[in-house]
Amino acid sequence: MGVPKKHTTKGSRNQRRMHLGLSKTQFGVCPKCGKAILGHTVCPNCGFYKSIERVNVLAKLEKKERKRRKKEIKETEKDIEKGKKGEKPLTMEELSRKKF
């Protein structure tokens, strides 16, 4: 059975293990749909990479899923366009009048 020749202190042990820590993953934003994605990867939501459609995501989906996904894409595009126009956020009075 192996026996250590010297006692390893907690400090020495922790110094040795310092480089083993994990870092947080850095997410980017898809310019097409606005969802969070990893860098240098195709967006799993819309299939675009560097402003070119690389994967036809809608072809892989069933009919109901396709309709739902198209609707989501249209809504996100409208939201992006509204953000570009610089519309003001709604005040509390406007929110109370708005019908959902």
N, C-alpha and C positions, 0 to 999 in steps of 0.2 A: 504494500500500500504506500502511495506517495505521501511524503510529509514535507510541507513547505520549510525551506531553510530559514527564511526571514518572515516576520509578521508584516503583512501589508496593511497599512493604515487606511482608514476610510478616505482620507484626503488623497492618498496616492491612487487608490482604486477609482475614486471619482474623477481625478485628473485624467486617468487613462480612458475613462468612458465618456469624456466630455464631447468628443466628436461624433458620438453615436446618436445624438439627439436629432429628432425629426423637425423639419421646418414646415411652415404652412404652405399649402399649394397656392400659387398665384393664378387667379382667374382673370381672363380678359372678357371683353363684351363683344358679341357678334354684331357687326355693323348692319347686317340685314334685319335680324329679328330682335336684337337687344338682349338676348339671353346670355348667361355666363357660360364661357367655354374655356378649356385649357388652351394655352398658346400653341400655335403651329398645328392645329387640328381642324378637321372639318366640323362644322356645327352639327350636332346630332338632331337639332330641332328643324332647321331649314335646309341643311345640306350644302351650304355655301362655304367657300374658302377663298380668301383674297378676292372677293366680289365676283366670283364665278361659281356657278352651280356645279359642284363636283359629284354629288350624289342626289338622285331623284328620290327624295324621302317619300313623296306621296305615292309613288309607284309600288312601294312595299306595303302600304297600308290597305286595310279593307275599306269598303265604300263609306261606312259611317265614320270611321276614323279620318278618312280623306276629307269629308265635309267639315268635320270639326277642326281639323288642322288648318284647312284653307281659311276658315272663319277666324281662327286665332292669328294667322299670318296677316290677314287684312286689318284686324284690330290693332296689331302691333305697328303696322305701317302707318295707320292713321295717327296713333299716339306719337310716333316719331315725327311725322309731318307737323303735328300740333306743336311739338316741342321746338321745331325749327322756326315756326312762325312767331314764337315768343308770346303765346297767349298767357294771360295772367291766371294764376290758380284761383279757384272759386272761393269767395268769401263765405262766411257762415250763413248770411242771409240768402245768397244764391244757392247754397247747398240745400237749405230748407225748402226753397221753392222748386228745386229740381225734382222731377218725377223719375223714379227708377223702374 
